[in-house]
Amino acid sequence: MKTLVTRSSMPPFEEYVAMIKPLWESVWLTNNGALHKQFEEELKNYLGVTGLSLMTNGHMALELALQALGVAGPDEDGEVITTPFTFASTTHAIVRNRLKPVFCDIRRDNYTIDASKIENLITRKTKAILAVHVYGSPCDVYKIEEIAQKYNLKVIYDAAHAFGVRIKCGTKESGIAQFGDASMLSFHATKVFHTIEGGAVAFSDTQTGDKLYRLKNFGIMSETEVDYVGANAKMDEFRAAMGLCNLQYIDREIKKRKAKTERYRMNLKEVKGITLLPEQKGVIPNYAYFPVLIEDDFPATRDEIYAELKDRNIFARRYFYPLTTRYSCYKGKFDSFPTPVAEEIARKVLCLPLFADLSGETIDTVCKIVDARRFQ
Ligand SMILES: *Cc1c(COP(=O)(O)O)cnc(C)c1O
């Protein structure tokens, strides 16, 4: 049997069918329907955010967030400071908005943007910081906020990995999507929480909400007025129904992922040459991924382990390799600043399979293959 790096969680079939049944009465299938409205409200509560706009997917959410915040616009030579250690979507969203990505290196302890290196990259063209909560680990949100205020920059988070993550500050707990001017969430089938395809922008400013609402519906203001060059990025009722069903189970899902993660950690914590992602202080995680680094002093390379697992029908993923700066579509396009830590992590990282219903035996098998010497 194949084990993939992730597997979508499915709600009970009957619950989904019951949720979509009223659509045969209303025949209102998209454009801000009843389920869409209900889902938006329930998500706002769950995430602890004041504003949320549902989208057809995470990538469009990110493209439109850059537009709604005025980062992308007629002035086409704006720069956005970002990270190359991410999924294609993050860099593409900048470039497709005709903005220039300026790549900043990442931290060694959680692979998010290294805030201490941001200021050096700021020029008079810099408009925003687009940082990624990689594997659900929060960026240094307070330091980034400070820099943004000092230089009057917008802050956008790619929170595709971070659904439900919370940060503790004293006795207060904040949802990760409360930080920055906007956060993009992805509800793609491979994510911790999904609506098949889907996404959202979380924001705090109502003006941003109004703009997003128009941008995702062709810029239409009223029957006769169109005041933005908008796209179509709406979420339909069937996907909102999937979201409403999955939201009932999300806490249980995360709890199961926690147990799987703990089993991996137990098995691998003492293996020399394997580095686990350090647990993040003051963070309530979502256990979205289980990345390991295969260090240079380990007897096998990352790619050898990846191939060995693949031969045994276990499909780990080299997230994020290559760095987006190495894509052929970006070759020679942007001045590249050295990002040595990102290069190194991309060369060593392997995400092992992790999902709620992954069996303990499969975890043990994966660990035995990874650490063949110790288990033989
Ligand atoms: C999944 C993902 C996206 C894109 O989200 P979609 O919903 O698939 O469009 C963007 N950034 C990161 C880091 C992702 O993992």
The ligand as an SDF file (V2000), in Angstrom:
LIG
                    3D

 15 15  0  0  0  0  0  0  0  0999 V2000
   -0.4550   25.3930   -0.3560 C   0  0  0  0  0  0  0  0  0  0  0  0
    0.3670   26.6070   -0.2910 C   0  0  0  0  0  0  0  0  0  0  0  0
    0.0200   27.7740   -0.9970 C   0  0  0  0  0  0  0  0  0  0  0  0
   -1.0520   27.8390   -2.0390 C   0  0  0  0  0  0  0  0  0  0  0  0
   -2.3010   27.5080   -1.6040 O   0  0  0  0  0  0  0  0  0  0  0  0
   -3.3890   26.9100   -2.6380 P   0  0  0  0  0  0  0  0  0  0  0  0
   -4.6310   26.8630   -1.8060 O   0  0  0  0  0  0  0  0  0  0  0  0
   -2.9140   25.5450   -3.0330 O   0  0  0  0  0  0  0  0  0  0  0  0
   -3.4940   27.8160   -3.7890 O   0  0  0  0  0  0  0  0  0  0  0  0
    0.8040   28.9070   -0.7960 C   0  0  0  0  0  0  0  0  0  0  0  0
    1.8420   28.9140    0.0290 N   0  0  0  0  0  0  0  0  0  0  0  0
    2.2300   27.8140    0.7080 C   0  0  0  0  0  0  0  0  0  0  0  0
    3.4010   27.8990    1.6410 C   0  0  0  0  0  0  0  0  0  0  0  0
    1.5210   26.6160    0.5570 C   0  0  0  0  0  0  0  0  0  0  0  0
    1.9210   25.5270    1.2000 O   0  0  0  0  0  0  0  0  0  0  0  0
  1  2  1  0
  2  3  1  0
  2 14  2  0
  3  4  1  0
  3 10  2  0
  4  5  1  0
  5  6  1  0
  6  7  2  0
  6  8  1  0
  6  9  1  0
 10 11  1  0
 11 12  2  0
 12 13  1  0
 12 14  1  0
 14 15  1  0
M  END
$$$$
